[in-house]
Amino acid sequence: MTVANSPTNPDVVALTVEEVSAIVEEILNDYHASTEVGSAPQALYIFQQSQQQEDRTGRQVANRLIHDAWKQLKETHVEEASFVEKRFFDKESMRNLAHSMHVSEGHIYNIRRRALGLLAQILLEQERSARAENQAKWRNRLNRASYHTLFGLETRQQELLPRVTSIEAPWLIIIEGIGGIGKTSLADWLARQMIERCEYDDIGWISVQSNELLPQGTIVQRPFNNPGQHPECERVMRLLVAQLLPDFPLTPDISSEQLVRVLEERFSRSRHLVVIDNLESLSTLERLLPLLERFANPSKFILTSRQRLPTATTVYRYVVTQLSAAESFDLLRSEAELGGLREIAALNDEQLLPIYQAVGGNPLALRLVVGLGHTQSISTIITSLKEALTSKIDELYRYIFWQSWQQLDEMTKEIFIYMPLTNIEGDPLSIIVDAQECSRAVVQSELDRLVDLNLVNVHRAEPEYRYSIHSLTRTFLLNDAIRW
């Protein structure tokens, strides 16, 4: 399934005039009530916002919204505004109103209907404006989407979207996977869905990515803050405060405890969705998790990482797997069409299959292949992938694998380098152990480490789990890893 990046549409979850008219009528009928406001005004986005920002009861907030709308009505529709004032604010009867306004009792009901409709239109315009303003603010916090169309989204959205929209647990979601597999794109898509829906009081996005592979195949450094100034967790908190509380005096000497208190109050008072992208340090993840658990509920957090948190029981883990062959072919053709490479877009599945066999369903690698198609033939690109003959291919491998490779000890590297000899669908532990000169316990421990780094996939099926690697990982291990 392909899903295009959603266009801006402030009316995705907007109310109709008739629905807002019913809300207006309920508020006005209970304008002088001593009881708390009913559930109907909760449907108004501007009511929800005001409740978060004002130290008032729901009844006071609802009455203030109506009173402000009435003052606006007075400027353009004097008769209808006068009716609202006398009927609802001054509690005059309909019969007395008809007499004082010199109209029949039948006509006074027409004025009533017009007045409620006009007030509803004013509130509806405020509703649209408030949504659009926040949507624009939230979109500006996101990086420019790296995709035009997402492929393979159907299963992912079925599993993740209900958990993000739910007002219940899980409060912490981590999207894991090998580099370039689409973790950031998936988190971006989820954030944009929530922006369209306006179901959260605030939406934040911070990235702690230290480097990025550009479409042309060059790695650039992206320092997200001064790494020598603050510990990593504190830098994350500073980025959150700077984005969500721009008026807060974020001085260099403010303590971590103060940052925690400020954020804890913020996240507990209103419902936030916050994405923390590219958390690649396991130590940072382990230190940050207890803080996010304090901040969570009603707020939710989405993390993306190449690392796996094996001991995190409160986190919902979602591992992004590679695209299928059919989805990869669709992505290749789509990117080729966008890049004006019609000769690649016209290739059939059989002609595109060698690309998939070389890099698998890794979206970043597939896009790089298309980008190289501007200057190289497909056969040349496939040869380069297998032998890392060009600097761009070498940069791709370095971007995806270097950081994880550096974390492996010699024994783990030996097990990892063996993995291309396993079956494409994966081998059970017993077969992998037979090929090694160490014990079953050692092999299991090393495989667990590779799984934690999302370098090896585990297929959970009884009686014995199977272990496999991505096609791109296989190509890298067979041709390039030996030089590292």
C-alpha positions as CSV (number, residue, x, y, z in Angstrom):
1,M,0.0,0.0,0.0
2,T,1.2,3.5,-0.8
3,V,0.2,6.5,1.2
4,A,1.0,10.0,0.1
5,N,2.0,12.8,2.5
6,S,-1.3,14.2,3.7
7,P,-2.1,17.7,2.4
8,T,-3.0,20.5,4.8
9,N,-6.7,20.3,5.6
10,P,-7.9,22.2,8.7
11,D,-11.4,20.7,8.3
12,V,-10.3,17.0,8.8
13,V,-12.0,16.8,12.2
14,A,-13.9,20.1,12.1
15,L,-17.5,20.4,13.3
16,T,-20.5,21.4,11.1
17,V,-22.5,24.6,11.6
18,E,-25.5,22.4,12.8
19,E,-23.3,20.7,15.4
20,V,-21.9,23.9,16.7
21,S,-25.4,25.5,16.8
22,A,-26.5,22.7,19.1
23,I,-23.5,23.3,21.3
24,V,-24.3,27.1,21.4
25,E,-27.9,26.4,22.3
26,E,-26.8,24.1,25.2
27,I,-24.4,26.7,26.6
28,L,-26.9,29.5,26.3
29,N,-29.7,27.5,27.9
30,D,-27.4,26.8,30.9
31,Y,-25.7,30.2,30.9
32,H,-26.8,30.9,34.5
33,A,-26.6,27.4,35.8
34,S,-24.5,26.7,38.9
35,T,-23.6,23.2,37.7
36,E,-20.6,22.3,35.7
37,V,-20.8,22.5,31.9
38,G,-22.0,19.3,30.1
39,S,-20.0,17.3,27.6
40,A,-21.1,19.1,24.4
41,P,-18.6,22.0,24.6
42,Q,-15.7,19.5,24.9
43,A,-16.2,18.9,21.2
44,L,-15.0,22.5,20.6
45,Y,-11.2,22.8,20.0
46,I,-11.2,26.4,21.3
47,F,-12.9,25.2,24.5
48,Q,-10.3,22.6,25.0
49,Q,-7.5,25.1,24.4
50,S,-9.1,27.7,26.8
51,Q,-9.4,25.1,29.5
52,Q,-5.7,24.3,29.3
53,Q,-4.7,28.0,29.3
54,E,-7.2,29.5,31.8
55,D,-7.7,28.9,35.5
56,R,-11.4,28.8,35.2
57,T,-14.2,26.2,35.4
58,G,-15.7,24.7,32.3
59,R,-18.8,26.7,32.8
60,Q,-16.8,30.0,33.0
61,V,-14.8,29.0,29.9
62,A,-18.0,28.1,27.9
63,N,-19.8,31.3,28.9
64,R,-16.7,33.4,28.1
65,L,-16.5,31.9,24.6
66,I,-20.2,32.7,24.0
67,H,-20.0,36.2,25.4
68,D,-17.0,37.0,23.2
69,A,-18.9,35.6,20.1
70,W,-21.9,37.7,21.1
71,K,-19.8,40.9,21.2
72,Q,-18.6,40.1,17.7
73,L,-22.2,39.5,16.6
74,K,-23.2,42.9,17.9
75,E,-21.0,44.5,15.3
76,T,-22.8,43.1,12.3
77,H,-26.2,41.8,13.4
78,V,-27.8,44.1,15.9
79,E,-31.2,42.4,16.1
80,E,-29.9,38.9,16.6
81,A,-27.4,40.2,19.2
82,S,-30.2,42.0,21.0
83,F,-32.2,38.8,21.1
84,V,-29.4,36.8,22.6
85,E,-28.8,39.4,25.3
86,K,-32.4,39.7,26.4
87,R,-33.3,36.0,26.0
88,F,-30.3,34.3,27.5
89,F,-28.3,36.9,29.4
90,D,-31.3,38.8,30.9
91,K,-33.7,35.7,30.9
92,E,-36.7,37.3,29.2
93,S,-39.5,35.1,28.0
94,M,-40.0,34.6,24.3
95,R,-43.5,36.2,24.6
96,N,-42.1,39.3,26.2
97,L,-39.3,39.5,23.7
98,A,-41.7,39.3,20.8
99,H,-43.7,42.1,22.3
100,S,-40.6,44.3,23.0
101,M,-39.1,43.7,19.6
102,H,-42.5,44.3,17.9
103,V,-42.6,41.0,16.1
104,S,-45.0,38.1,16.1
105,E,-44.3,35.1,18.4
106,G,-43.7,33.0,15.3
107,H,-41.1,35.5,13.9
108,I,-39.3,35.6,17.2
109,Y,-38.4,31.9,16.8
110,N,-36.9,32.8,13.3
111,I,-34.7,35.4,15.0
112,R,-33.7,32.8,17.6
113,R,-32.7,30.3,14.9
114,R,-30.7,33.0,13.0
115,A,-29.0,34.2,16.2
116,L,-27.9,30.7,17.1
117,G,-26.7,30.0,13.6
118,L,-24.7,33.2,13.5
119,L,-23.0,32.6,16.8
120,A,-22.2,29.1,15.6
121,Q,-20.6,30.5,12.5
122,I,-18.4,32.9,14.6
123,L,-17.3,30.0,16.8
124,L,-16.7,27.8,13.8
125,E,-14.5,30.4,12.2
126,Q,-12.6,30.7,15.5
127,E,-12.3,26.9,15.6
128,R,-10.8,26.8,12.1
129,S,-8.5,29.6,12.8
130,A,-7.2,28.0,16.1
131,R,-6.7,24.7,14.4
132,A,-4.9,26.2,11.4
133,E,-2.6,28.3,13.7
134,N,-1.6,25.3,15.8
135,Q,-1.2,23.0,12.8
136,A,1.1,25.5,11.1
137,K,3.2,25.8,14.3
138,W,3.5,22.0,14.7
139,R,4.4,21.5,11.1
140,N,7.2,24.0,11.4
141,R,8.7,21.9,14.2
142,L,9.0,18.9,11.9
143,N,11.8,18.5,9.4
144,R,10.9,18.6,5.8
145,A,9.5,15.1,4.9
146,S,12.1,13.0,3.3
147,Y,9.4,11.1,1.3
148,H,6.8,12.0,-1.2
149,T,5.0,8.7,-0.8
150,L,5.3,6.0,1.9
151,F,5.4,2.4,0.8
152,G,4.5,-0.6,3.0
153,L,2.5,1.5,5.3
154,E,-0.7,-0.5,5.6
155,T,0.4,-2.9,8.3
156,R,2.4,-0.3,10.1
157,Q,-0.4,2.2,10.4
158,Q,-2.9,-0.6,11.5
159,E,-0.6,-1.4,14.4
160,L,0.7,2.0,15.4
161,L,-2.0,4.6,14.7
162,P,-4.5,3.2,17.2
163,R,-1.8,3.2,19.9
164,V,-0.9,6.8,19.1
165,T,-4.5,8.0,19.1
166,S,-5.6,6.1,22.2
167,I,-5.9,8.1,25.4
168,E,-4.6,5.0,27.3
169,A,-1.3,3.1,27.4
170,P,1.1,2.6,25.8
171,W,2.6,6.0,26.7
172,L,6.0,5.3,25.4
173,I,6.5,3.9,21.9
174,I,9.9,3.1,20.4
175,I,10.3,2.6,16.6
176,E,13.4,0.5,16.0
177,G,15.3,-0.7,13.0
178,I,18.5,-0.7,11.0
179,G,19.7,2.6,9.5
180,G,17.7,3.8,6.4
181,I,14.8,1.4,7.0
182,G,12.3,4.3,7.4
183,K,12.0,4.9,11.2
184,T,12.0,8.7,10.9
185,S,9.6,8.6,8.0
186,L,7.2,6.5,9.9
187,A,7.4,8.7,13.0
188,D,6.9,11.8,10.7
189,W,3.8,10.3,9.1
190,L,2.3,9.5,12.5
191,A,3.0,13.1,13.8
192,R,1.4,14.6,10.7
193,Q,-1.7,12.4,11.2
194,M,-2.0,13.8,14.7
195,I,-1.4,17.3,13.5
196,E,-4.3,16.9,11.1
197,R,-6.6,15.5,13.8
198,C,-5.7,18.1,16.5
199,E,-6.3,15.5,19.1
200,Y,-3.3,16.6,21.2
201,D,-2.9,19.9,23.1
202,D,0.6,20.2,21.8
203,I,2.9,18.3,19.4
204,G,6.7,18.4,19.6
205,W,9.6,17.0,17.5
206,I,13.3,17.1,18.4
207,S,16.1,15.3,16.6
208,V,19.3,14.2,18.2
209,Q,20.7,13.0,14.9
210,S,24.5,13.4,14.7
211,N,24.8,12.8,10.9
212,E,22.7,12.4,7.9
213,L,23.1,10.7,4.5
214,L,22.0,13.2,1.8
215,P,20.2,11.9,-1.3
216,Q,23.4,12.5,-3.4
217,G,25.2,10.0,-1.1
218,T,27.2,12.4,1.1
219,I,27.3,12.1,4.9
220,V,27.0,15.5,6.7
221,Q,27.3,16.1,10.4
222,R,24.2,17.4,12.3
223,P,25.3,18.3,15.8
224,F,22.1,19.0,17.7
225,N,23.7,21.0,20.5
226,N,27.1,21.6,22.0
227,P,28.1,18.1,23.0
228,G,30.6,19.2,25.5
229,Q,28.3,21.6,27.4
230,H,25.6,19.3,28.8
231,P,25.1,15.5,29.3
232,E,23.0,13.9,26.6
233,C,19.8,13.6,28.6
234,E,20.0,17.2,29.8
235,R,20.5,18.3,26.2
236,V,17.3,16.5,25.2
237,M,15.4,18.2,28.0
238,R,16.8,21.6,27.0
239,L,15.6,21.0,23.5
240,L,12.2,20.1,24.8
241,V,11.9,23.2,27.0
242,A,13.2,25.5,24.2
243,Q,10.6,24.2,21.8
244,L,7.5,23.7,24.0
245,L,8.2,26.6,26.5
246,P,9.8,29.3,24.3
247,D,9.2,32.0,27.0
248,F,11.0,30.0,29.7
249,P,14.3,31.6,30.8
250,L,16.6,28.7,29.7
251,T,19.9,30.0,31.2
252,P,23.1,28.0,30.9
253,D,23.3,27.4,34.6
254,I,19.8,26.0,35.1
255,S,20.0,22.5,36.8
256,S,18.7,19.2,35.4
257,E,16.3,19.0,38.4
258,Q,14.7,22.3,37.4
259,L,14.3,21.1,33.8
260,V,12.6,18.0,35.0
261,R,10.2,19.9,37.2
262,V,9.3,22.3,34.5
263,L,8.7,19.5,31.9
264,E,6.9,17.3,34.4
265,E,4.4,20.0,35.1
266,R,4.0,20.8,31.5
267,F,3.4,17.2,30.4
268,S,1.0,16.4,33.3
269,R,-1.1,19.5,32.7
270,S,-1.9,18.9,29.1
271,R,-1.8,16.1,26.6
272,H,1.3,16.2,24.4
273,L,2.7,14.0,21.6
274,V,6.5,14.3,21.4
275,V,8.8,12.6,19.0
276,I,12.4,12.2,19.9
277,D,14.1,11.1,16.7
278,N,17.4,9.3,16.2
279,L,18.3,8.3,19.8
280,E,21.3,6.1,18.9
281,S,23.1,5.8,22.2
282,L,21.9,2.9,24.4
283,S,23.2,4.7,27.5
284,T,21.1,7.8,26.6
285,L,18.0,5.6,26.0
286,E,18.4,3.9,29.3
287,R,18.9,7.1,31.2
288,L,16.1,9.0,29.4
289,L,13.5,6.3,29.8
290,P,12.8,6.8,33.5
291,L,12.4,10.5,32.9
292,L,9.9,9.9,30.1
293,E,8.0,7.5,32.3
294,R,7.6,10.4,34.8
295,F,6.5,12.7,32.0
296,A,4.0,10.3,30.4
297,N,0.3,10.0,30.9
298,P,-1.6,11.9,29.5
299,S,1.4,12.8,27.3
300,K,2.8,10.2,24.9
301,F,6.4,9.9,23.5
302,I,7.6,8.3,20.3
303,L,11.3,7.4,20.1
304,T,13.2,6.2,17.1
305,S,16.5,4.3,17.4
306,R,18.7,1.7,15.9
307,Q,19.1,0.3,19.3
308,R,16.8,-2.1,21.1
309,L,15.8,-1.8,24.7
310,P,15.8,-5.4,25.9
311,T,14.8,-4.6,29.5
312,A,12.2,-1.9,28.9
313,T,8.9,-3.4,29.9
314,T,6.8,-0.2,29.8
315,V,7.8,0.7,26.2
316,Y,5.8,-0.5,23.2
317,R,8.4,-1.7,20.7
318,Y,7.8,-1.7,17.0
319,V,10.5,-3.0,14.7
320,V,10.4,-1.6,11.2
321,T,11.1,-4.4,8.7
322,Q,12.3,-4.1,5.1
323,L,9.9,-3.5,2.3
324,S,8.7,-6.5,0.3
325,A,10.0,-7.0,-3.3
326,A,6.7,-5.6,-4.8
327,E,6.8,-2.5,-2.5
328,S,10.5,-2.0,-3.3
329,F,9.7,-2.1,-7.1
330,D,7.0,0.5,-6.5
331,L,9.3,2.8,-4.6
332,L,12.0,2.5,-7.3
333,R,9.6,3.4,-10.1
334,S,8.0,6.2,-8.1
335,E,11.4,7.8,-7.3
336,A,12.6,7.3,-10.9
337,E,9.4,9.1,-12.2
338,L,10.0,12.0,-9.8
339,G,13.6,12.2,-10.9
340,G,12.8,12.1,-14.6
341,L,14.5,8.7,-15.1
342,R,11.8,7.2,-17.3
343,E,14.1,4.4,-18.5
344,I,14.3,3.1,-14.9
345,A,10.6,3.7,-14.2
346,A,9.8,1.6,-17.3
347,L,11.8,-1.5,-16.0
348,N,9.8,-4.5,-15.2
349,D,10.0,-6.6,-12.0
350,E,12.5,-9.0,-13.4
351,Q,14.8,-6.2,-14.5
352,L,14.5,-4.5,-11.0
353,L,15.0,-7.8,-9.1
354,P,18.9,-7.6,-9.0
355,I,18.6,-4.3,-7.2
356,Y,16.3,-5.8,-4.6
357,Q,18.6,-8.8,-4.2
358,A,21.5,-6.5,-3.6
359,V,20.0,-4.0,-1.1
360,G,16.7,-5.6,-0.1
361,G,13.8,-3.4,0.9
362,N,15.9,-0.6,2.6
363,P,14.2,2.7,1.4
364,L,17.3,4.8,1.9
365,A,19.4,2.4,-0.2
366,L,16.7,2.1,-2.9
367,R,16.5,5.9,-3.2
368,L,20.3,6.1,-3.5
369,V,20.2,3.6,-6.3
370,V,17.8,5.7,-8.2
371,G,19.9,8.8,-7.5
372,L,23.0,7.1,-8.9
373,G,20.9,6.2,-12.0
374,H,21.4,9.8,-13.3
375,T,25.1,9.0,-14.0
376,Q,25.4,5.2,-13.9
377,S,23.7,2.2,-15.5
378,I,21.8,-0.2,-13.3
379,S,24.4,-3.0,-13.9
380,T,27.2,-0.6,-12.9
381,I,25.3,0.4,-9.7
382,I,24.7,-3.3,-8.7
383,T,28.4,-4.0,-9.2
384,S,29.3,-1.0,-7.1
385,L,26.9,-2.1,-4.3
386,K,28.5,-5.5,-4.2
387,E,32.1,-4.2,-4.2
388,A,31.7,-0.7,-2.8
389,L,33.5,0.7,-5.8
390,T,32.3,4.3,-5.4
391,S,32.6,6.7,-2.5
392,K,28.8,7.1,-2.4
393,I,28.2,3.4,-1.9
394,D,30.9,3.4,0.8
395,E,29.2,6.3,2.5
396,L,25.9,4.4,2.4
397,Y,27.5,1.4,4.2
398,R,29.3,3.7,6.6
399,Y,26.1,5.6,7.5
400,I,24.1,2.5,8.1
401,F,26.6,0.1,9.7
402,W,29.7,2.0,11.0
403,Q,28.3,3.1,14.4
404,S,26.9,-0.4,15.2
405,W,30.1,-2.1,13.9
406,Q,32.2,-0.1,16.3
407,Q,30.2,-1.5,19.2
408,L,30.9,-5.1,18.4
409,D,33.7,-7.1,20.0
410,E,35.7,-9.7,18.1
411,M,33.5,-12.6,19.0
412,T,30.3,-10.8,18.0
413,K,31.9,-9.8,14.7
414,E,32.7,-13.4,14.0
415,I,29.1,-14.4,14.5
416,F,27.9,-11.4,12.4
417,I,30.3,-12.2,9.5
418,Y,29.0,-15.8,9.5
419,M,25.4,-14.6,9.0
420,P,25.5,-14.3,5.2
421,L,25.9,-18.1,5.1
422,T,22.5,-18.6,6.7
423,N,19.3,-19.3,4.8
424,I,17.6,-16.1,3.4
425,E,14.5,-17.0,5.6
426,G,16.8,-17.5,8.6
427,D,18.4,-20.4,10.4
428,P,17.6,-21.8,13.9
429,L,20.1,-21.4,16.7
430,S,21.2,-25.0,16.5
431,I,22.5,-24.7,12.9
432,I,24.4,-21.4,13.7
433,V,25.9,-23.1,16.8
434,D,27.1,-26.1,14.7
435,A,29.1,-23.7,12.5
436,Q,30.9,-22.0,15.4
437,E,33.8,-23.0,17.7
438,C,32.1,-21.7,20.9
439,S,29.3,-22.9,23.1
440,R,25.5,-22.5,22.5
441,A,25.3,-20.0,25.4
442,V,28.0,-17.8,23.8
443,V,26.4,-17.9,20.4
444,Q,23.0,-17.1,21.9
445,S,24.5,-14.1,23.8
446,E,26.2,-12.8,20.7
447,L,23.0,-13.1,18.6
448,D,21.1,-11.3,21.3
449,R,23.6,-8.4,21.0
450,L,23.2,-8.3,17.2
451,V,19.4,-8.3,17.6
452,D,19.6,-5.5,20.1
453,L,21.5,-3.5,17.5
454,N,18.9,-4.4,14.8
455,L,21.7,-6.0,12.7
456,V,20.1,-9.4,12.9
457,N,16.4,-10.2,12.6
458,V,14.7,-12.8,14.9
459,H,11.7,-14.7,13.7
460,R,9.7,-15.9,16.7
461,A,8.2,-19.2,15.7
462,E,8.2,-22.4,17.8
463,P,9.8,-24.8,18.3
464,E,13.0,-22.8,17.6
465,Y,13.4,-19.2,16.7
466,R,15.2,-18.4,13.4
467,Y,17.8,-15.7,12.8
468,S,18.3,-13.8,9.5
469,I,19.8,-10.6,8.1
470,H,18.6,-8.0,5.6
471,S,19.8,-8.3,2.0
472,L,21.7,-5.0,2.3
473,T,23.4,-6.4,5.4
474,R,24.3,-9.6,3.5
475,T,25.8,-7.5,0.6
476,F,27.8,-5.4,3.1
477,L,29.2,-8.4,5.0
478,L,30.2,-10.3,1.9
479,N,31.9,-7.4,0.2
480,D,32.8,-4.4,2.4
481,A,33.0,-5.4,6.1
482,I,36.3,-7.2,5.6
483,R,37.9,-3.8,5.0
484,W,36.7,-2.4,8.3
